[in-house]
Amino acid sequence: MVFVEEVAYGASRVVEKASHPHVVSVSKPPWSNNEHSGRLERLIVQLGAGKGEFSEAMGIPRSIGCIGNNRFILHREPLSVERLHEIIFEFSKMGGKELWLTNYDNVEYLMAMASYALELEIPAVYAVLRLEDVEKVSPIEGVHFIAEFRYSPEKFEELEGNTWLYGALIMATAAQYEDILNIRTSFAGEVYIDVLYPGSLRKVDFNLLELKRTLNFSDDKYHDCLAGTVALTADGYFLPCPLLRKYVVADAKEEGLRGALRKKRLKSFWKLTRDSFDGCRRCPFKYLCHDCRALEYQATGEIDGVEYCLMLL
């Protein structure tokens, strides 16, 4: 059975009930196919240190991990509720379209911030939570709740029992990716598959090029993830990416979002293209490849690293 559901911005999506999952993206955030406007588009807010499976200390082996519930190291006291309200309010007044709330320490705080953002009429409010916390959540009309979990058939069955969820962020190995594509499910929400990467290309046992090009085509000249994105850590640091923790743009305890947007360091990330890196410039597959700078930085220690590239072997 097929039906069409209206979603944000008047767009529609076709989903199959009791059929294959509606896979929107693989190893990339779901916004990557939007053409960058040169302006602020999304704010990703980490509400706490997080309780997720993967930790900053040990490395986060996934690219959609930027919107997942991980465990981060906080270097000082978290932002106050009042200060976070001010920043989200500023985001709404600047015309921001997407607010992503993640890495909560308690579900109540996640829901309170989502409700506040909804009052400000931000067009799209996403709240990412762990599947094991879903039963603690009361659905809020207008908030897109996305459940995150590591793949297993049992957990997929648990997901099916929560039809009110907007989507699912599923961590999986490359082998499990095929299982997810072939699974029969009644879950009608969007599915983002977050493939787990080993720490080095030498340990990759799957076809990286084939995986990266799946559902990832984008001819936008700007970087898929970074353009138009600002991340805010729980302890108050503005970043160009939630996983690029050492690339601090501004201190939210001293200045607001508007001040962060004036920083050249942030704009340099927004202006990154596939031609910004020597290893990618001449590659005939550059528009078919999802390029996660955070994964490359974790593997090489260089923002322009190309560790996970079969073309340069």
C-alpha positions in Angstrom: 0.0 0.0 0.0 1.4 3.4 -1.0 0.4 6.8 0.3 1.7 10.4 0.1 2.4 12.4 3.2 2.8 16.1 3.4 6.0 17.2 5.2 7.9 20.4 5.9 7.9 23.3 3.4 4.9 21.8 1.5 6.9 19.0 0.0 5.6 15.5 -0.1 7.1 12.1 0.3 5.9 8.7 -1.0 6.2 6.0 1.6 5.3 2.3 1.4 3.4 0.7 4.3 4.2 -2.9 5.1 7.1 -2.7 2.5 10.7 -1.7 2.3 11.9 1.1 4.6 11.8 4.7 3.2 15.6 5.2 3.1 16.4 8.9 2.7 20.2 8.9 3.1 23.2 6.7 3.7 26.2 7.9 5.6 25.2 11.5 5.3 22.8 14.0 6.9 19.4 14.2 5.2 19.8 17.8 4.2 22.8 17.2 1.8 20.7 17.6 -1.4 19.6 21.1 -0.6 21.4 23.7 -2.6 23.3 26.1 -0.3 22.0 29.7 -0.3 25.1 31.3 1.3 23.1 32.0 4.4 22.5 30.4 7.8 20.3 27.3 7.3 20.5 25.1 10.3 21.5 25.1 13.9 22.5 21.8 15.6 22.3 22.1 19.4 23.9 19.6 21.8 21.8 19.8 25.0 24.2 17.9 27.2 27.1 15.5 27.3 24.8 12.8 25.9 24.3 9.1 26.7 24.9 7.5 23.3 26.9 4.4 22.5 29.9 6.2 21.0 32.2 8.6 22.8 34.3 11.6 21.7 37.2 10.1 23.7 37.2 6.9 21.7 36.1 8.3 18.3 32.7 8.5 16.6 32.9 6.2 13.5 30.0 7.6 11.6 29.1 10.7 9.6 25.5 11.1 10.6 26.9 10.9 14.1 26.9 14.7 13.9 23.1 14.5 14.6 23.2 11.4 16.8 23.2 11.0 20.5 26.9 10.4 21.4 28.9 11.1 24.5 31.0 14.3 24.5 33.5 15.7 26.9 32.3 19.0 28.5 35.1 21.4 29.4 33.1 23.7 31.5 29.6 24.3 32.9 26.8 23.9 30.3 24.9 26.9 29.0 22.0 28.0 31.2 18.4 27.4 30.0 18.0 31.2 29.6 21.1 31.5 27.5 20.1 28.7 25.2 16.6 30.2 24.8 18.3 33.5 23.7 20.4 31.7 21.1 17.4 29.7 19.7 15.3 32.9 19.7 18.1 34.7 17.8 18.2 31.8 15.3 14.5 32.2 14.7 14.7 35.9 14.1 17.5 35.4 11.6 15.3 33.2 9.5 16.9 29.8 10.4 15.0 26.9 8.8 16.1 23.8 10.7 16.8 23.3 14.4 18.3 20.0 15.4 18.2 19.1 19.2 20.4 16.2 20.3 22.7 14.9 23.0 20.4 15.4 25.8 21.2 14.2 29.4 17.5 13.8 30.2 14.4 13.6 28.0 12.5 16.3 29.8 15.1 18.9 28.8 14.9 17.7 25.2 11.1 18.1 25.1 11.2 21.5 26.9 13.6 22.9 24.3 11.6 21.4 21.4 8.4 23.0 22.8 10.1 26.4 23.1 11.4 26.2 19.5 7.9 25.3 18.3 6.5 28.4 20.0 9.0 30.5 17.9 7.5 29.0 14.7 10.9 27.7 13.5 9.8 25.9 10.3 11.4 22.5 11.1 12.3 21.3 14.6 14.0 17.9 14.9 14.6 16.1 18.2 16.9 13.1 18.0 16.5 10.6 20.9 17.7 7.1 21.7 15.2 4.3 20.9 15.3 3.2 24.5 14.0 6.6 25.6 11.1 6.7 23.2 8.7 5.4 25.8 9.5 8.4 28.0 8.5 10.9 25.3 5.0 12.4 24.8 4.7 13.3 21.1 4.5 17.0 20.4 2.6 18.0 17.3 5.0 19.9 14.9 8.2 18.4 16.3 10.0 15.7 14.2 11.2 13.1 16.6 13.9 10.8 15.2 14.9 7.6 17.1 18.5 6.5 17.0 19.6 2.9 17.5 22.2 0.3 16.5 20.6 -2.1 14.0 19.1 -5.4 15.0 15.9 -7.1 13.8 14.5 -6.9 17.3 15.1 -3.1 17.6 13.5 -2.6 14.2 10.4 -4.4 15.5 10.4 -2.0 18.4 10.6 0.9 16.1 7.5 -0.3 14.2 5.5 0.0 17.4 6.0 3.8 17.5 4.2 5.0 14.4 4.3 8.7 15.6 8.0 8.9 15.0 9.1 11.1 12.1 12.2 9.0 11.3 14.9 6.6 12.4 18.7 7.1 12.5 20.1 3.5 12.3 23.7 2.7 13.0 24.8 -0.3 11.0 27.7 -2.2 9.5 28.1 -2.2 5.7 26.8 -5.8 5.7 23.7 -4.9 7.8 23.0 -2.0 5.4 21.9 -4.6 2.8 19.7 -6.3 5.5 18.0 -2.9 6.2 17.3 -2.3 2.5 15.6 -5.7 2.2 13.7 -5.7 5.4 9.9 -5.7 5.3 8.4 -3.1 7.7 5.3 -1.2 8.6 7.3 1.8 9.7 6.4 4.7 7.4 8.9 7.3 8.6 12.1 8.4 7.0 15.2 6.2 7.6 18.8 7.4 7.7 21.4 4.7 7.6 24.6 5.6 9.4 27.3 3.1 8.3 30.0 2.5 10.9 33.6 3.1 9.6 36.8 1.5 10.9 39.6 3.8 12.1 41.6 3.4 8.9 41.1 2.6 5.2 43.3 -0.5 5.8 40.5 -2.0 7.9 37.6 -1.2 5.5 36.1 -4.5 4.2 33.4 -3.0 2.0 33.2 -1.0 -1.3 33.5 2.6 -0.1 32.9 4.1 -3.5 29.8 2.1 -4.0 28.4 2.9 -0.6 29.3 6.6 -0.8 27.5 7.1 -4.1 24.3 5.4 -2.9 21.5 8.1 -2.6 24.3 10.7 -2.3 24.3 12.5 -5.6 24.6 16.2 -5.3 26.0 18.7 -7.9 25.9 21.6 -5.4 29.3 23.2 -5.5 29.4 23.7 -1.8 30.2 21.1 0.8 27.3 18.8 1.5 27.3 19.1 5.3 29.1 22.2 6.3 27.5 24.9 4.2 24.9 26.9 6.1 25.5 24.9 9.3 26.3 26.1 12.8 26.7 23.7 15.8 26.5 24.6 19.4 28.0 22.4 22.1 26.3 22.0 25.5 29.1 24.0 27.2 28.7 26.9 24.8 31.0 26.7 21.9 30.0 27.5 18.3 31.4 25.0 15.8 31.2 24.5 12.0 30.3 20.8 12.6 29.2 19.0 15.8 32.1 16.5 15.4 34.8 19.1 14.7 35.2 19.8 18.4 38.6 21.5 18.1 37.4 24.1 15.5 35.8 26.6 17.9 34.3 29.5 16.0 33.0 31.6 18.9 32.1 31.5 22.6 28.3 31.5 23.2 28.8 32.7 26.7 30.4 35.9 25.4 28.6 36.5 22.1 25.5 35.4 20.2 24.8 33.6 17.0 25.0 36.7 14.9 28.6 37.3 16.2 29.6 33.7 15.3 28.3 34.2 11.8 30.7 37.1 11.3 33.7 34.9 12.0 35.9 34.2 9.0 36.7 30.8 10.4 33.0 29.8 10.0 32.6 31.3 6.6 35.7 29.4 5.4 33.9 26.2 6.1 30.8 27.3 4.4 32.8 28.1 1.3 34.4 24.7 1.1 33.8 22.8 -2.1 35.0 19.5 -3.5 37.6 21.5 -5.3 39.0 22.8 -2.0 41.1 19.6 -1.5 43.9 18.4 -3.7 42.8 14.8 -3.5 39.3 15.6 -4.6 39.8 18.3 -7.2 40.5 16.1 -10.2 38.4 13.1 -9.2 35.7 12.2 -11.7 33.5 10.9 -8.9 33.6 14.0 -6.7 29.9 14.8 -7.1 29.0 11.2 -6.2 30.9 11.0 -3.0 29.8 12.1 0.4 32.8 13.6 2.0 32.8 13.8 5.9 35.5 16.1 7.0 35.1 15.1 10.6 35.8 11.4 9.9 38.8 12.4 7.8 40.1 14.7 10.6 39.6 11.9 13.1 41.6 9.5 11.0 44.4 11.8 9.8 44.5 14.8 12.1 44.1 17.0 9.0 41.0 18.8 8.0 41.9 18.2 4.3 42.7 14.5 4.9 41.7 11.9 2.4 42.1 8.6 4.3 38.9 7.0 3.1 39.5 7.3 -0.6 40.0 4.3 -2.8 40.8 6.5 -5.8 44.1 7.6 -4.2 45.5 4.1 -3.5 
